[in-house]
């Protein structure tokens, strides 16, 4: 029995498919299948029911999978403890990040990080908040970059920065002439909002009391902030953009930006890790590069801002 065999078992359980598990482990399907079969022969039981699609564990196989996961977690923690004692930045570090943060933050710090620390193996995956928290609990990622919520008491939270929301208003919209946007101005018609499950949407709907937006057939739900911006630029409606997006706008796009009246809705961007997280040297290095990459004034909650 080897750790590699246990990794293959967990991969099959997660992907519910031998070919997909092999791709995730960067091996051929025959190699993975053979290693799993050898483990089954050694244990004298079948771990997976291969005749069903998707692949599912057998009744006897489920306890094996649970024990395999715990063994792999302990093995990884052993390696992480050694690396932390050395103050090392080596090893793979997986980060989950919200899709509403990634396109505006990653280009600011990641190239510089890789330039200064070429031996670091940081891998970034975009995830919604709920998916990210589950991945962190299961050990699929090492850290998450998210907007802080009340549901994060099970994690260690490290502050990164505070980011204001702005309205992005079409020239033909009645709000275009407003210098400041009040929450009461948002009547719910032609508001371009993210799908349910995005905390970016949920925070703004709650703060702005967009009950009309939830009911209105004209409150369309789309997939990305960039899509909403194109809709507004085409001449219709209002959407919301985060503060870091402003630096990427052209002069023409900047004319569509409107700040909120006080108190300004603000999200607190944080890095979350497990309570038993070990690689603090690596985490601190990442936090340092991120905070250097954003404007200094964003590191603290400013006067007139309200974290939501």
SERO-4910 file (N, C-alpha, C, O; in steps of 0.05 Angstrom, whole numbers):
BEGIN
 pado doro    nc1    nc2    nc3   cac1   cac2   cac3    cc1    cc2    cc3    oc1    oc2    oc3
  Unk    A     17    -24      0      0      0      0     18     25      0     36     27     16
  Unk    A     12     44    -18     28     68    -20      9     93    -19    -15     91    -23
  Unk    A     22    115    -13      7    141    -13     -4    147    -41    -26    158    -43
  Unk    A     11    139    -61      2    144    -88    -24    129    -94    -42    140   -107
  Unk    A    -25    104    -85    -50     89    -89    -73    102    -75    -95    104    -86
  Unk    A    -69    112    -51    -90    126    -36    -99    151    -51   -122    158    -51
  Unk    A    -80    166    -62    -86    190    -78   -104    183   -102   -122    197   -108
  Unk    A    -98    160   -115   -114    152   -138   -142    144   -129   -161    150   -144
  Unk    A   -144    132   -106   -171    124    -96   -188    149    -91   -211    150    -98
  Unk    A   -176    169    -78   -190    193    -72   -198    208    -98   -219    219   -100
  Unk    A   -180    207   -117   -186    220   -143   -210    207   -157   -227    221   -168
  Unk    A   -211    181   -156   -234    167   -169   -260    174   -153   -281    178   -166
  Unk    A   -258    175   -127   -282    181   -111   -292    209   -118   -316    214   -120
  Unk    A   -273    228   -121   -281    256   -125   -292    260   -154   -312    274   -157
  Unk    A   -280    248   -173   -287    252   -201   -308    232   -211   -321    237   -231
  Unk    A   -312    210   -196   -332    190   -203   -328    179   -231   -347    171   -244
  Unk    A   -303    179   -239   -296    170   -266   -266    164   -267   -250    181   -259
  Unk    A   -258    141   -278   -230    133   -278   -214    151   -297   -191    159   -290
  Unk    A   -224    157   -320   -209    173   -339   -205    201   -329   -183    212   -331
  Unk    A   -226    213   -317   -223    240   -306   -204    241   -282   -189    259   -279
  Unk    A   -205    219   -266   -187    218   -243   -158    215   -253   -140    227   -241
  Unk    A   -154    200   -274   -127    197   -285   -117    224   -296    -93    231   -292
  Unk    A   -134    239   -309   -126    265   -319   -118    283   -296    -98    298   -298
  Unk    A   -133    283   -275   -128    300   -252   -101    292   -238    -88    309   -227
  Unk    A    -94    267   -240    -69    257   -228    -46    257   -247    -23    249   -240
  Unk    A    -51    266   -272    -30    266   -293    -17    239   -298      7    237   -301
  Unk    A    -34    219   -299    -25    192   -306    -45    181   -327    -66    192   -331
  Unk    A    -38    158   -339    -56    146   -358    -77    130   -342    -73    123   -319
  Unk    A   -100    126   -356   -121    112   -342   -113     83   -335   -119     74   -313
  Unk    A    -99     68   -353    -90     41   -346    -73     41   -321    -75     22   -305
  Unk    A    -55     61   -319    -37     62   -295    -54     65   -270    -50     51   -250
  Unk    A    -72     85   -270    -88     90   -247   -106     66   -240   -107     57   -217
  Unk    A   -119     54   -260   -136     32   -255   -121      8   -244   -131     -6   -226
  Unk    A    -97      3   -254    -81    -19   -245    -73    -15   -216    -73    -34   -200
  Unk    A    -65     10   -208    -57     15   -181    -80     12   -161    -76      1   -139
  Unk    A   -104     21   -169   -127     18   -152   -134    -12   -149   -141    -21   -128
  Unk    A   -132    -27   -171   -138    -55   -171   -119    -70   -153   -127    -88   -138
  Unk    A    -94    -63   -154    -74    -76   -137    -80    -71   -107    -76    -89    -90
  Unk    A    -89    -47   -101    -96    -41    -73   -120    -57    -65   -121    -68    -42
  Unk    A   -139    -60    -82   -163    -76    -76   -155   -105    -71   -166   -118    -53
  Unk    A   -137   -115    -87   -127   -143    -84   -113   -146    -57   -116   -166    -43
  Unk    A    -97   -126    -50    -82   -127    -24   -102   -127     -1    -97   -141     19
  Unk    A   -123   -111     -3   -142   -108     19   -163   -131     19   -176   -136     39
  Unk    A   -166   -144     -4   -185   -166     -7   -214   -156     -9   -232   -170      1
  Unk    A   -218   -133    -21   -245   -122    -25   -246   -103    -49   -225    -93    -57
  Unk    A   -270    -98    -59   -274    -79    -80   -280    -52    -68   -299    -49    -53
  Unk    A   -265    -32    -76   -270     -5    -66   -291      9    -82   -307     25    -71
  Unk    A   -292      4   -108   -311     18   -126   -328     -2   -141   -320    -24   -148
  Unk    A   -353      6   -146   -372     -9   -162   -368      1   -191   -379     22   -198
  Unk    A   -354    -14   -207   -346     -5   -234   -369     -8   -254   -368      4   -276
  Unk    A   -389    -23   -248   -410    -28   -267   -430     -5   -268   -448     -4   -285
  Unk    A   -428     13   -249   -446     36   -248   -432     61   -258   -408     65   -255
  Unk    A   -447     78   -271   -437    104   -280   -456    126   -271   -480    125   -276
  Unk    A   -446    146   -256   -418    149   -249   -408    129   -229   -425    116   -215
  Unk    A   -382    126   -227   -370    106   -209   -377    113   -180   -376    137   -172
  Unk    A   -385     93   -164   -392     98   -136   -377     78   -119   -369     56   -128
  Unk    A   -372     85    -93   -359     66    -75   -377     42    -68   -401     45    -68
  Unk    A   -365     20    -62   -381     -2    -51   -385      3    -21   -373     21    -10
  Unk    A   -402    -13     -9   -407     -9     20   -382    -14     36   -376      1     55
  Unk    A   -366    -34     28   -340    -39     41   -319    -18     34   -300    -13     49
  Unk    A   -322     -6     10   -302     13      1   -303     40     14   -282     54     16
  Unk    A   -327     49     23   -329     75     34   -311     80     59   -298    101     60
  Unk    A   -310     61     78   -292     65    101   -262     67     92   -247     81    104
  Unk    A   -255     52     71   -228     53     60   -222     81     50   -201     92     54
  Unk    A   -241     93     35   -238    120     25   -235    140     47   -218    158     46
  Unk    A   -251    138     68   -249    156     90   -222    155    104   -211    175    111
  Unk    A   -213    131    109   -186    127    121   -164    137    103   -145    149    112
  Unk    A   -167    132     77   -147    141     58   -144    172     58   -122    183     57
  Unk    A   -167    185     60   -167    214     61   -152    224     86   -136    243     84
  Unk    A   -158    212    109   -145    221    134   -115    215    132    -99    232    142
  Unk    A   -107    193    121    -78    186    118    -64    207    101    -43    216    108
  Unk    A    -77    214     79    -65    234     60    -63    262     73    -43    276     69
  Unk    A    -83    269     89    -83    294    103    -59    295    123    -45    315    125
  Unk    A    -56    273    138    -34    272    157     -7    272    143     12    284    153
  Unk    A     -5    258    121     21    258    106     27    286     96     51    294     96
  Unk    A      7    300     86     12    327     76     20    346     98     37    362     95
  Unk    A      7    342    121     13    359    144     42    355    154     56    373    162
  Unk    A     51    330    152     79    324    159     98    339    141    118    351    151
  Unk    A     93    338    115    110    352     96    109    383    101    129    396    100
  Unk    A     85    393    106     82    421    110     96    431    135    107    452    136
  Unk    A     96    414    156    109    421    181    139    424    176    152    442    186
  Unk    A    151    405    161    179    406    155    186    431    139    205    445    145
  Unk    A    170    437    118    175    461    102    172    487    118    187    506    114
  Unk    A    153    487    136    149    512    152    172    516    172    180    538    177
  Unk    A    183    494    183    206    496    200    230    508    186    247    521    198
  Unk    A    231    504    160    253    514    143    246    543    133    262    555    119
  Unk    A    222    553    139    213    578    128    213    577     97    220    596     84
  Unk    A    206    554     87    208    549     58    183    559     44    161    560     54
  Unk    A    187    567     18    165    574      1    160    553    -20    145    558    -39
  Unk    A    173    530    -17    170    509    -37    145    493    -32    132    495    -11
  Unk    A    137    477    -52    113    461    -50     90    474    -64     90    498    -68
  Unk    A     71    458    -72     47    468    -86     28    482    -67     22    471    -46
  Unk    A     19    505    -74      0    520    -57    -24    528    -74    -22    544    -93
  Unk    A    -47    516    -68    -72    520    -83    -89    541    -71    -96    540    -47
  Unk    A    -97    561    -87   -114    583    -77   -140    584    -93   -140    583   -117
  Unk    A   -162    586    -78   -188    591    -91   -193    621    -89   -187    633    -69
  Unk    A   -206    632   -109   -211    661   -109   -238    666   -123   -245    653   -143
  Unk    A   -252    686   -114   -278    693   -126   -275    704   -154   -256    718   -159
  Unk    A   -293    696   -172   -291    707   -200   -295    737   -201   -286    750   -221
  Unk    A   -306    749   -180   -310    779   -180   -285    793   -169   -284    818   -168
  Unk    A   -266    778   -160   -240    789   -150   -218    783   -169   -201    800   -173
  Unk    A   -217    759   -179   -194    749   -195   -184    767   -217   -160    774   -218
  Unk    A   -202    776   -236   -191    791   -259   -180    818   -252   -165    829   -268
  Unk    A   -186    828   -229   -176    855   -221   -152    854   -202   -136    872   -201
  Unk    A   -150    832   -187   -129    829   -167   -105    813   -178    -82    820   -174
  Unk    A   -110    790   -191    -89    772   -199    -68    786   -216    -44    782   -211
  Unk    A    -75    801   -237    -55    815   -253    -38    834   -238    -16    841   -246
  Unk    A    -48    844   -215    -33    864   -200     -9    852   -184     12    864   -182
  Unk    A    -13    827   -173      8    817   -156     21    791   -166     44    786   -159
  Unk    A      7    775   -182     18    749   -189     43    750   -206     62    735   -200
  Unk    A     44    766   -227     69    767   -243     94    775   -227    115    763   -230
  Unk    A     90    794   -209    112    803   -192    120    781   -172    144    777   -167
  Unk    A    101    767   -161    106    745   -143    122    723   -157    142    714   -145
  Unk    A    115    716   -181    129    695   -195    157    704   -204    176    688   -205
  Unk    A    160    730   -208    186    741   -216    205    740   -192    229    733   -195
  Unk    A    195    747   -168    212    747   -145    217    720   -133    237    715   -120
  Unk    A    197    702   -136    199    675   -125    193    654   -146    172    641   -145
  Unk    A    211    651   -165    205    632   -188    202    603   -180    191    587   -195
  Unk    A    211    596   -156    209    568   -147    182    562   -134    176    539   -129
  Unk    A    166    583   -129    140    579   -117    121    566   -137    121    573   -161
  Unk    A    104    548   -128     85    535   -145     57    542   -135     44    526   -121
  Unk    A     48    566   -142     21    575   -133      1    570   -156      6    579   -179
  Unk    A    -20    557   -150    -41    551   -170    -67    563   -161    -76    560   -138
  Unk    A    -80    577   -180   -104    593   -173   -128    582   -188   -127    577   -212
  Unk    A   -150    579   -174   -175    569   -186   -198    588   -178   -201    595   -154
  Unk    A   -214    596   -197   -237    613   -191   -260    596   -181   -267    575   -193
  Unk    A   -273    605   -159   -295    590   -147   -314    609   -134   -306    631   -126
  Unk    A   -339    602   -132   -358    617   -116   -353    611    -87   -339    592    -80
  Unk    A   -364    628    -69   -358    627    -41   -364    599    -28   -347    588    -15
  Unk    A   -388    589    -33   -396    564    -21   -378    541    -30   -369    525    -14
  Unk    A   -372    540    -56   -355    520    -67   -326    522    -55   -314    502    -49
  Unk    A   -317    547    -53   -290    552    -42   -288    542    -13   -268    530     -6
  Unk    A   -308    548      3   -307    540     31   -307    509     34   -293    498     51
  Unk    A   -323    496     17   -323    467     17   -296    455      9   -286    436     21
  Unk    A   -284    468    -12   -258    458    -21   -236    462      0   -218    445      3
  Unk    A   -239    483     16   -220    489     37   -223    468     60   -204    458     71
  Unk    A   -248    462     66   -254    443     88   -244    415     80   -235    399     97
  Unk    A   -246    408     54   -239    382     44   -209    379     38   -199    358     32
  Unk    A   -194    402     39   -166    401     34   -159    402      4   -136    397     -3
  Unk    A   -179    409    -13   -173    411    -41   -157    437    -48   -143    438    -68
  Unk    A   -160    457    -31   -144    482    -34   -132    488     -7   -141    478     14
  Unk    A   -112    506     -7    -98    513     18   -108    539     29   -106    544     53
  Unk    A   -118    557     12   -127    583     21   -148    593      1   -150    584    -21
  Unk    A   -164    613     11   -183    625     -7   -182    656     -4   -177    666     17
  Unk    A   -186    669    -27   -188    699    -27   -217    706    -33   -227    701    -55
  Unk    A   -230    717    -13   -259    721    -14   -267    747     -1   -250    761     11
  Unk    A   -292    754     -4   -304    776     11   -314    765     37   -328    745     38
  Unk    A   -306    778     59   -313    767     85   -343    766     90   -357    785     84
  Unk    A   -352    744    102   -380    739    109   -381    730    137   -361    722    149
  Unk    A   -405    730    149   -409    721    176   -406    691    179   -404    681    201
  Unk    A   -406    677    156   -405    647    156   -377    636    157   -373    612    152
  Unk    A   -357    652    164   -329    644    161   -316    639    188   -291    640    190
  Unk    A   -331    634    209   -320    630    236   -304    605    238   -288    602    257
  Unk    A   -307    586    220   -292    561    221   -264    564    209   -249    544    208
  Unk    A   -257    588    199   -232    592    186   -216    614    200   -227    631    214
  Unk    A   -189    613    196   -173    636    203   -175    657    181   -174    650    157
  Unk    A   -179    682    189   -184    703    169   -161    724    171   -156    734    193
  Unk    A   -149    730    148   -128    750    147   -137    772    129   -143    768    105
  Unk    A   -138    796    139   -147    819    124   -128    825    101   -104    825    104
  Unk    A   -139    831     77   -123    839     54   -128    869     47   -109    885     48
  Unk    A   -153    876     41   -159    904     36   -189    908     36   -205    889     36
  Unk    A   -197    934     35   -225    941     33   -231    954      6   -216    971     -3
  Unk    A   -253    945     -6   -258    954    -34   -287    964    -37   -306    951    -31
  Unk    A   -289    989    -46   -315   1002    -49   -329    991    -75   -316    982    -93
  Unk    A   -355    992    -74   -371    986    -98   -377   1013   -112   -380   1034   -100
  Unk    A   -379   1011   -139   -387   1035   -155   -410   1026   -173   -412   1003   -181
  Unk    A   -427   1045   -180   -447   1040   -201   -436   1046   -228   -419   1064   -231
  Unk    A   -444   1031   -248   -436   1034   -276   -461   1039   -292   -478   1020   -295
  Unk    A   -465   1063   -302   -491   1072   -312   -490   1079   -341   -472   1093   -351
  Unk    A   -509   1068   -356   -511   1074   -385   -519   1103   -390   -532   1116   -373
  Unk    A   -509   1114   -412   -514   1142   -419   -544   1148   -421   -553   1170   -416
  Unk    A   -559   1128   -430   -588   1132   -434   -605   1128   -409   -629   1132   -409
  Unk    A   -591   1119   -387   -606   1114   -363   -613   1140   -348   -597   1159   -349
  Unk    A   -635   1140   -334   -643   1164   -319   -624   1171   -297   -624   1194   -288
  Unk    A   -607   1152   -288   -588   1157   -266   -562   1169   -276   -545   1176   -260
  Unk    A   -559   1171   -303   -533   1180   -313   -526   1208   -304   -502   1215   -301
  Unk    A   -545   1225   -301   -541   1253   -293   -536   1256   -263   -528   1278   -254
  Unk    A   -540   1235   -248   -534   1236   -219   -504   1235   -214   -490   1218   -225
  Unk    A   -495   1254   -197   -467   1253   -190   -461   1232   -169   -439   1221   -168
  Unk    A   -481   1226   -152   -479   1205   -132   -504   1187   -135   -525   1196   -142
  Unk    A   -500   1162   -129   -522   1143   -131   -531   1135   -103   -515   1126    -86
  Unk    A   -556   1140    -97   -568   1132    -72   -581   1105    -75   -590   1098    -97
  Unk    A   -581   1089    -54   -593   1063    -56   -623   1065    -64   -633   1047    -77
  Unk    A   -635   1086    -55   -664   1090    -62   -668   1096    -91   -690   1094   -101
  Unk    A   -646   1104   -106   -648   1109   -134   -651   1084   -151   -661   1084   -173
  Unk    A   -644   1061   -139   -643   1036   -154   -670   1023   -152   -676   1008   -133
  Unk    A   -686   1028   -172   -714   1019   -172   -718    990   -179   -739    978   -174
  Unk    A   -698    978   -191   -700    949   -198   -704    944   -227   -704    920   -235
  Unk    A   -706    964   -244   -709    959   -273   -682    961   -287   -667    980   -283
  Unk    A   -677    941   -303   -652    940   -319   -627    941   -301   -608    955   -308
  Unk    A   -628    927   -279   -604    923   -263   -592    897   -271   -604    875   -269
  Unk    A   -567    898   -280   -553    874   -289   -539    862   -265   -519    873   -255
  Unk    A   -549    839   -256   -539    826   -232   -528    799   -237   -535    785   -256
  Unk    A   -509    791   -220   -497    764   -221   -518    743   -214   -539    749   -203
  Unk    A   -512    718   -221   -529    696   -214   -531    693   -183   -513    703   -169
  Unk    A   -551    679   -174   -554    673   -146   -529    657   -137   -519    640   -153
  Unk    A   -520    662   -113   -497    647   -103   -472    663   -103   -452    655    -90
  Unk    A   -471    685   -118   -448    703   -117   -451    722    -94   -471    736    -92
  Unk    A   -431    722    -76   -434    741    -53   -434    770    -62   -445    787    -48
  Unk    A   -421    775    -85   -421    802    -96   -450    812   -100   -457    834    -93
  Unk    A   -466    794   -112   -494    801   -116   -509    802    -89   -524    821    -84
  Unk    A   -505    781    -73   -520    779    -48   -516    803    -30   -534    813    -17
  Unk    A   -490    812    -28   -484    835    -10   -498    860    -20   -508    876     -4
  Unk    A   -497    865    -46   -509    890    -57   -539    889    -55   -552    910    -49
  Unk    A   -551    866    -61   -580    864    -60   -590    870    -31   -610    884    -27
  Unk    A   -575    859    -12   -583    864     16   -578    893     24   -595    905     37
  Unk    A   -554    904     18   -548    931     26   -567    951     13   -576    970     26
  Unk    A   -571    948    -13   -587    967    -27   -617    962    -25   -634    976    -36
  Unk    A   -624    940    -11   -652    932     -8   -666    930    -35   -687    942    -40
  Unk    A   -653    915    -52   -663    912    -80   -685    891    -82   -683    872    -97
  Unk    A   -706    895    -66   -728    876    -67   -742    877    -94   -751    856   -104
  Unk    A   -743    900   -105   -755    903   -132   -739    888   -153   -750    877   -172
  Unk    A   -713    888   -149   -695    874   -168   -700    845   -168   -699    832   -189
  Unk    A   -706    834   -144   -711    805   -143   -737    797   -156   -741    775   -166
  Unk    A   -756    816   -157   -782    810   -168   -784    817   -198   -800    805   -213
  Unk    A   -769    837   -206   -773    848   -233   -762    829   -254   -741    817   -251
  Unk    A   -778    826   -275   -769    809   -297   -746    823   -312   -733    810   -329
  Unk    A   -742    848   -307   -721    863   -321   -695    862   -306   -675    874   -315
  Unk    A   -695    849   -282   -670    847   -267   -656    821   -276   -658    800   -263
  Unk    A   -643    822   -299   -631    799   -311   -607    789   -295   -593    804   -283
  Unk    A   -603    762   -294   -581    750   -281   -562    739   -302   -570    722   -318
  Unk    A   -538    749   -302   -518    740   -322   -494    728   -308   -495    723   -284
  Unk    A   -473    723   -322   -451    708   -311   -427    723   -301   -413    713   -283
  Unk    A   -421    747   -312   -396    760   -305   -399    790   -305   -417    801   -319
  Unk    A   -383    804   -289   -383    833   -288   -377    845   -315   -389    864   -324
  Unk    A   -358    832   -330   -350    843   -356   -374    842   -375   -377    860   -392
  Unk    A   -390    822   -374   -414    820   -391   -433    843   -385   -444    856   -403
  Unk    A   -437    848   -358   -455    870   -351   -445    896   -361   -461    913   -371
  Unk    A   -419    901   -359   -407    926   -368   -412    930   -398   -418    953   -407
  Unk    A   -410    909   -414   -415    912   -443   -445    919   -447   -451    934   -466
  Unk    A   -463    908   -431   -491    915   -434   -496    945   -428   -510    958   -443
  Unk    A   -483    955   -407   -486    983   -400   -474   1000   -422   -486   1021   -429
  Unk    A   -451    993   -432   -437   1008   -453   -454   1009   -478   -451   1027   -495
  Unk    A   -471    988   -482   -488    987   -505   -512   1006   -502   -528   1009   -521
  Unk    A   -515   1017   -478   -536   1038   -475   -559   1031   -458   -579   1046   -458
  Unk    A   -557   1009   -442   -581   1002   -426   -573    993   -398   -557    975   -394
  Unk    A   -585   1006   -378   -585    996   -351   -562   1005   -334   -546   1022   -340
  Unk    A   -560    991   -310   -541    997   -289   -529    971   -279   -544    951   -277
  Unk    A   -503    971   -273   -492    948   -259   -473    958   -238   -471    983   -234
  Unk    A   -459    940   -225   -440    948   -204   -413    937   -209   -410    915   -219
  Unk    A   -392    953   -203   -365    944   -207   -348    949   -182   -354    967   -167
  Unk    A   -327    932   -177   -310    936   -153   -289    958   -158   -282    964   -181
  Unk    A   -278    968   -137   -259    991   -139   -235    984   -156   -226   1001   -171
  Unk    A   -224    960   -153   -199    953   -168   -204    953   -198   -185    955   -214
  Unk    A   -229    951   -207   -235    950   -235   -231    978   -248   -227    980   -272
  Unk    A   -231    999   -232   -229   1026   -243   -203   1031   -258   -203   1045   -278
  Unk    A   -182   1019   -248   -155   1024   -261   -153   1012   -289   -136   1019   -304
  Unk    A   -172    994   -295   -171    980   -321   -190    994   -342   -191    985   -365
  Unk    A   -204   1015   -333   -223   1028   -351   -210   1048   -369   -190   1061   -362
  Unk    A   -221   1052   -393   -213   1073   -411   -226   1099   -403   -245   1098   -387
  Unk    A   -217   1122   -412   -230   1147   -406   -260   1147   -412   -276   1159   -397
  Unk    A   -267   1135   -435   -295   1134   -442   -311   1117   -422   -334   1125   -415
  Unk    A   -300   1095   -413   -314   1078   -394   -316   1092   -367   -336   1090   -353
  Unk    A   -295   1107   -360   -296   1122   -334   -319   1141   -332   -328   1148   -310
  Unk    A   -328   1151   -355   -351   1170   -355   -377   1157   -346   -396   1171   -339
  Unk    A   -377   1130   -346   -401   1116   -338   -401   1109   -308   -421   1098   -298
  Unk    A   -379   1114   -294   -376   1107   -266   -389   1128   -248   -385   1152   -252
  Unk    A   -405   1119   -229   -417   1137   -209   -412   1126   -181   -418   1102   -176
  Unk    A   -401   1142   -163   -398   1133   -135   -424   1132   -120   -444   1145   -128
  Unk    A   -425   1116    -99   -449   1115    -82   -448   1139    -62   -427   1148    -54
  Unk    A   -471   1148    -54   -474   1167    -32   -467   1152     -6   -468   1128     -5
  Unk    A   -460   1168     14   -453   1156     40   -477   1143     53   -500   1153     50
  Unk    A   -474   1120     67   -449   1106     69   -443   1089     44   -461   1077     33
  Unk    A   -418   1088     36   -411   1074     11   -408   1044     16   -393   1036     33
  Unk    A   -424   1028      2   -422    998      6   -393    989     -1   -382    996    -22
  Unk    A   -382    972     17   -354    964     15   -352    935     22   -366    925     40
  Unk    A   -335    920      8   -330    893     15   -302    890     27   -283    903     17
  Unk    A   -300    873     47   -274    868     60   -262    843     48   -272    821     52
  Unk    A   -241    846     32   -228    824     19   -208    811     39   -190    825     49
  Unk    A   -210    785     43   -194    771     62   -183    746     50   -192    736     29
  Unk    A   -162    735     64   -152    708     57   -161    689     80   -155    695    103
  Unk    A   -174    668     73   -182    648     93   -166    623     91   -161    613     69
  Unk    A   -159    611    114   -145    586    115   -158    569    137   -173    580    153
  Unk    A   -151    544    138   -162    527    159   -150    534    186   -129    546    188
  Unk    A   -164    527    208   -155    533    235   -128    520    241   -113    531    257
  Unk    A   -123    498    228    -98    483    233    -77    488    211    -59    472    207
  Unk    A    -80    510    197    -62    517    175    -33    519    185    -28    531    206
  Unk    A    -14    508    169     14    506    178     32    525    162     50    537    174
  Unk    A     28    528    136     47    543    119     44    573    122     37    587    103
  Unk    A     49    583    147     46    612    152     66    629    138     60    652    130
  Unk    A     90    619    134    110    635    119    101    640     90    105    662     80
  Unk    A     90    620     78     81    622     50     57    641     49     55    658     32
  Unk    A     38    637     68     15    655     69     23    684     73     12    702     60
  Unk    A     41    689     91     50    716     97     63    729     72     60    753     68
  Unk    A     77    713     57     90    723     33     69    732     13     72    752      0
  Unk    A     48    715     10     27    722     -9     12    747      0      6    765    -16
  Unk    A      5    748     26     -9    772     36      8    797     32     -3    818     24
  Unk    A     34    796     36     51    819     32     51    828      3     49    852     -2
  Unk    A     52    810    -16     52    817    -44     25    829    -52     24    848    -68
  Unk    A      4    818    -42    -23    828    -49    -26    856    -38    -36    873    -53
  Unk    A    -19    861    -14    -23    887     -2     -5    908    -14    -12    932    -15
  Unk    A     18    900    -24     36    919    -38     24    926    -66     30    947    -77
  Unk    A      8    908    -76     -2    912   -104    -28    929   -105    -35    938   -127
  Unk    A    -40    934    -82    -65    951    -83    -58    978    -71    -39    981    -56
  Unk    A    -74    999    -78    -69   1026    -67    -68   1025    -37    -85   1012    -24
  Unk    A    -50   1040    -25    -47   1040      4    -72   1048     19    -78   1036     40
  Unk    A    -88   1066      8   -112   1075     21   -133   1052     24   -152   1054     40
  Unk    A   -130   1031      8   -149   1009      9   -143    989     31   -159    971     35
  Unk    A   -122    992     45   -114    973     66   -131    977     92   -131    960    109
  Unk    A   -144   1000     94   -161   1005    118   -189   1014    110   -193   1024     88
  Unk    A   -208   1010    128   -235   1019    123   -235   1049    126   -229   1060    147
  Unk    A   -242   1063    104   -241   1093    104   -267   1106    114   -288   1093    115
  Unk    A   -265   1131    121   -288   1146    130   -310   1146    109   -304   1150     85
  Unk    A   -334   1141    117   -357   1141     99   -362   1114     86   -382   1111     71
  Unk    A   -345   1094     91   -348   1067     79   -363   1049     99   -358   1051    123
  Unk    A   -379   1032     89   -393   1012    106   -389    984     95   -398    978     73
  Unk    A   -374    968    110   -370    941    102   -396    925    103   -411    927    122
  Unk    A   -401    910     81   -427    896     79   -422    866     75   -441    851     73
***
